[in-house]
């Protein structure tokens, strides 16, 4: 991201995320309330919190994001598409779906493309073209060539973004991941860096490397750090 990084621009590049398996309705509601007016691109919540987030974020300008086949990605194609459809019906604007990592590793390119394309089609149909899909490729489980293949499959499937990590894998995002992903997809897709982005320095590094969006549970703290330095 070139030029001066303003608070507004940084917030608009963040998917503020609550995917903790221990967060229930009460914690989710309080978290949504705290973050609803901070200008984030989305609040990314667990599927069961989507209706609550959609209700609380109505009119705020912040969209609702959730996850499908999370965090392992090995659900059947049909269940991935069905889950994505239901998320959109409940009020989700953006769906982050996990790639079938094993299929990528084994070079099952056509399966991976078809698997992801089914999710893209489901979201497109249900949202009347207003929703989008981000494909989580879990870079920590892949080598460089496999990262290339995963990005190419996501691109061919029609996804809007390719995303580094679930945050539940062996590691989070790295600058090298983002640089490689940008080299593969060029300007044809957007890139979301997620996993381990907890401070302003890490956020800047990912944006400078070519990320368009950041997934983090520390978005409010990162914004506070930027404001305190201005």
Buried (B, 14 or more C-beta within 10 A) or exposed (E): BEEEBEBEBBBBBBBBBBBEEEBEEEEBBEBBEEBBEBBBBBBBBBBEBBBBBBEBBEEBEBBBBBBBBBBBBEBEBEEBBBBBBBBBEBBBBBBBBBBBBEBBBEEBBEBBBBBBBBBBBBBBBBBEEEBBBBBBBBBBBBEEEBBBBBBBBBBBBBBBBBBBBBBBBEBBBBBEBBBBBBEBBEEEBBBBBBBBBEBBEBBBBBBBBBBBBBBBBBBBEBBBBBEEEE
